[in-house]
Amino acid sequence: MSNDLSPTTPQEASSASDPPRIGLVAGGGRFPFHVAEGARRRGVKVVAVGVRYEVSPGLAELCEQFRVHSLGRLGATIRFFKKHGVHDICWAGWIRKERIFCRWRWLRFFPDWRLIKVYCFRARNRQDHTLLGALADEFESEGIHVMHSAEYCPEILAEEGILSRRGPSKSQLADIRFGWSIAKRLADLDVGQSVAVCEKSTLAVEGIEGTDRNIRRAGEFYKRGGFTVVKLAKDSHDMRFDIPAVGPDTIETLHLAGGAVLAIEAGKTLIIEREKMLEAANHYGIVVVAYREPPAA
């Protein structure tokens, strides 16, 4: 493993006799660790670029090569992967979108010309999937294929069924069906991925702030507790990036806010640290379910 201070010669780039390599663009959270561990189990070496201010400590220990780049260093990231013979990459982990809109953002991220071209001239708007799609096209133009984010860890995608010890009540199923249609429309509009509902009434919808803060806001509005959160992907969701994810922190936030149910989309939602998450859900008596379609009446 090398770090920023370790020089790398062109001869170190992979040859036909080398083990396969995967590039990893790593944001925050545990998802990049799942990708790196899954690749290593398959005998694939990991060459990673961690996003500065986002990537979690310790990821470098799972990688053959590791470097931290500012969010704006698109050209440098592409050159780094090409230098190390990477032809396929995964993107994993969150990037707080509010960082993109902070004051003095151009000085903070110090974007290179390649990123400026994508952000200012090639992306038709600043929605998540538009920006990420434009970035993916830039990698593809250099012969670097952007893969399904969970290619090396498909086991963390939610399977269909009741995942917690408790299942939903009749009224909770009605709220899941009600919230499902709203959440799907929000996701399709690229607005957000989650909605909080109770008694077939919308309490809070997710925007730029993310799911956890949306849940907390719902708890502030609905003091009596017992509400349902539905988190979905858009119908045409590009599984190369920004896959909806839940984990132990989601359950902790839901518990503290007074929520009772978490409904997610099977096959399109990541469950990070699954065992720990479901243990917390069972401890708090929170219902966790996954469906491919909204549950029948």
Summary of the structure (lengths in Angstrom):
residues: 297
radius of gyration: 20.1
end to end distance: 54.1
largest distance: 63.9
contacts: 997
relative contact order: 0.12
helix: 39%
strand: 21%
